[in-house]
């Protein structure tokens, strides 16, 4: 959450010549604002929509599934066991950040339902990261430290890492 998935993912997709797909954007296009989904139906409903969206992209049996793309998942998507299983079909990149790296982004962004953008946003981000980071690390084929370097430098490093990764051409990144 707030680690640069969109900036890095968009530029990586352009460098690789493949589409960039942001699951949050897909959900918003089909169901409305994420904050509205959380407010009206709760986090559990949102996570169900998220898992279904990801399955539709990663599952080769689904209509239009498993195309080569750079796929940006919402921060909590990896907590779903079904999503974890589907991610074994893809090259998973963990963007590793710390609170100092994301502090300004989360303070300025009030559109994240699990972070209110206020003073407690940093504390909440750290709590979420404590739960999610071990899962990301377990699932990751590649870990990219995003604490240092420009987006262009990070994309170059990631592109180089992907060229030596054995199954990145077989499905979504």
N, C-alpha and C positions, 0 to 999 in steps of 0.2 A: 504494500500500500504506500503510494507516493515515492516509489523507488526509481521511477523513470521508465516504466514499462511502455508507455505510449511513445515517448520521444525515441527511445532506443529501438523499440519494435518497428515503428514506422520507417526509420532510417535503415534498419537491418533488412526489412522486406524490400525496400527500394534497391539496396545493394545486391540482394540475391535475385531480384527480378520476380518476386512472388507477392501475392496479396498479403496485406496486413489485416487481421481480423481481431477486433477487440470484443470479447464476450459481453462486457458491460454495454457497449454501443449496440450490439445486436439485441440485447434485452430491452434497452431503452426504445429502440425502434419498434419492437413488437408489443411492449407492455407499458411504456411510459417511464417517467423518471424513477430512478432507483430509490431516491428518498421517498417518493410517493408510494412505491411498492412496500417499502419498510413500514411507512406510516399506516397504510391501509390494511396490509396483510401480514406484516411481520417478517423478521429475518428468515424464519424457516421456509416460508413461501418463496422468498427471493432465492434462497439456496436451491430449492427444487427447480425453479426456472433456470437458474444458472447451470445446474447439473444436466438438465435436459438440453440446454443450448450447447454445452460442451460436447455432450454425447452426439448431437447432430453433426458436429464438426469433425470429431475424432473417430467416430464409428464408421468403418467402411461399409457396413450394411445399411446405414441410413441414407436417405436420399441426399445426394451431394456430399456425403461425408468423406473424410480422410483425404482431402486434397492437400498438396504441398502449400503451406502458408506459414506465416509467422502469426502465432496465436497468442494473444495477451489475455490471461485469465485474471479475474477479479481476485483480490488478495486472499479471500477465504475459500476459494474454489477447491484448493488442494485438500481441504479437510474432509471432503466427501469421498467415501471409499470407492464408489463407482468411478468417480473421476480419476482417482489414483490408479485404478486398474487400466483405464483408457490411456492414461499418460504413458504407460509402458510402451505404447505403440509410436510414441513421438520422442523427439529429442527435447528434453526438458532443460531449460536454462533458468537457473536461480540468480536473480539480481540481488546481490548481498549488499545491504546498507545498514547504517546505524542511525540512531535517533538524531545525532548532530547533522547528518546528511539530509534528512527529510524534515527537520523541524520547521523551517520556513515554509515549505510547501504545505504541510498539514495545518499550520497556523492560518494561512491565507485561504485555504480551500474549505469552504463550509458545505460542499456538496457530497461529502462522504458521511453516510448515515451512522457509521460506527465511530466517527470522530466528529465532535461538534465544532471544531475549529477554535474553541476557546482554550483557556489555560490548561484544562484537563486533557486536551487532545494529545499532547506529547506523552502523558502518562498512559492513556488508553492505547496509543500506537505501540508503546513498549510492551504493554500487556499482550496485545495481539501478536506482536513479533515473537514474544517468548513462547507462545503456543505454536505459531505457524512455522517459524524458522527451522526447527528440527524436521518437520515434514518436508519442507522445501529441500533441505539438504539431503534427505533420504531419497527423494525422487529425482534429484538433479543429475543430469549427465554432465553438465557444465555449470560451474559457479563463476559468476562475473562480479568482481568487487567494484561497485559503482561509486565508492566513496571518493575516488580520485579520477580525474580525466574528463575531457569534454565528451559530449554525445558522439562526435565523430571518432574520437580515440577509442571509446568503449565499443562502438560498432565495429571498428577495424579489428580490435582484439577478439571480439566475439566471432566475426567472420573467419578469422584465422583459426580459432578453436573449432568452428564448425567444419572446416575443410578437412580436419583430421579425425572428426567424429564419424564412426562407421555407419550410422543409420539415419543421418539427417536428411537424406534425399528420399526416404521412404514415406514420409508423412509430415504432418504439421510440426513446427518447431515450437 
